Amino acid sequence: MKRFFIALMSCLLLVGAGTELQAQTKKTSKKARTTQTTKKSSNKKKKKEAAPVAPVVTDVELPYNSNDCIFAIPLDLDKPYGPTTAPDGGGRIQEIVADKNHPNLFEREHNSVWYKIKVPYNGYLEISIVQKNRWDDYDFLVYKNTGTYFSNQVIQNKVLPVAVNLGAVDSSSLAAAALSGADRKKQPTAVRTAVKTDQGVMPSFDAPVEAKPTIGMNADATAKMLTKKQYGGFIKSIPVRMGEEYYIVLDGYSRNCEGHTITVSVHADAYEPLVLFYDRKARRYVDVDLMILERGNGAERPVVQQSHFRGGKVKFVPGFSYTLYAKHDGYFSIFREFSARDLMLRDTVMLYQMERTERGSTFQVKDLYFEVDEATLIGNPDSVLMDYVAMFRNHPDVTFLVKGYVQSYGVNVENDMLLSLDRAKSVKEYFVNHGIAAERITTTGMTKNEIKRAAAAALDRGGGFSTVKAEIIITGKLGDLKTE
């Protein structure tokens, strides 16, 4: 009887719960229908696109052993590392411990992380550290690598730092700034920069604003060292030479210090233009997958290696050569080799035109020279056509038409038609001789009407001819030809 009573009560509870759930569902459905109706009427009144979602910046996880010297994190020059997670602890080995003979060191490592950098050219070492929390007390030391037993020498204080920044946090100044609201002011995420080139004024470029460093080492600082009894964030940069290696140990004195972003650079006389990629047809800047390699003194290193480069300043140092490779779906890749000496120091912008691979895209070739009344290329055609060779090598499926042009007064139209076709064939032969498959290239010359119109226009202008010597017109893809 007792079991029967328990079973009966369970059934009643289940039925009641089901009824309540059904009622809740009905209420929810009614509310959902009301919400949908409200949204529809709101959309009819005013259509507004959703604001773009800002990319989520995730912290760089510090390796668990990076608080020991032998596991120092290698840094790329001029490339920010971070924002990091918070350094945690002093590592398995306490490399740095101050004593009475060496007071200007950490009393011990609290929450440390070690970094190292190889110097690629002579200059002055600069360090920029942006703290997540300005109230954190970060200190740093810079050591020059002395060789195989460097870590042991640091532990025994046999090698001393070449730069010391133990400056305390000026909490009174931070408190005053916080009370005045200075820390709460929103900084712009981008600064609009006017772009002036030899092609005229281009649309403004929104350059991202970098966070200001809170501590570091730069040429503008006056203090050569900051001790524990001093306030301040910056010390003066030190001279360094190519091939040297330096270690930077950053220590969070605060108990619960947060993460940071560190950037190390070498200040030298260099050319730092704004590098941009532009689509003339769409009248907009294009983000590209960009690789820039620096070569010199038997070494090679990537200056830029970024999958979505939206434009920015790049440093080119005299005495080095560079290779630039940029690509984006739907556009021809760009491949350039140059030296810093080749760049015009008066220019502040390196603007690359992004040309589309779509059918009908046209390139006018002007600086070509032929023998008078002949189709033989003379002068230095490499300076003009090798860029196109590289372009088509990087896109082996693209087919194109070469159209030849002549300067004509229309006296012998038939001969001029044949000459324009022969010149197109000469350009095709150049491409074939440089590795472009002949099946990808078709040729054509000027028509009779085109020659007559060009002659009439030249006479109207007092003998002036068009400077176009050939045109390259994209006709499609190799696969398109096979299916037709």
Beta strands, then each sheet from edge to edge (+ up, - down):
strand 1: 73-74
strand 2: 112-118
strand 3: 123-131
strand 4: 138-144
strand 5: 163-165
strand 6: 190-197
strand 7: 200-208
strand 8: 215-218
strand 9: 225-226
strand 10: 234-236
strand 11: 238-240
strand 12: 245-252
strand 13: 260-267
strand 14: 274-279
strand 15: 284-285
strand 16: 288-296
strand 17: 299-309
strand 18: 312-313
strand 19: 321-327
strand 20: 334-339
strand 21: 349-353
strand 22: 362-365
strand 23: 369-370
strand 24: 377-378
strand 25: 398-404
strand 26: 441-444
strand 27: 470-477
sheet 1: 1+ 2+ 12- 4+ 5- 9-
sheet 2: 10+ 8+ 3- 11+
sheet 3: 10+ 8+ 3- 13+
sheet 4: 6+ 7-
sheet 5: 15+ 14- 18+
sheet 6: 15+ 14- 21-
sheet 7: 17+ 16- 19+ 20-
sheet 8: 22+ 27- 25+ 26+
sheet 9: 23+ 24-
end
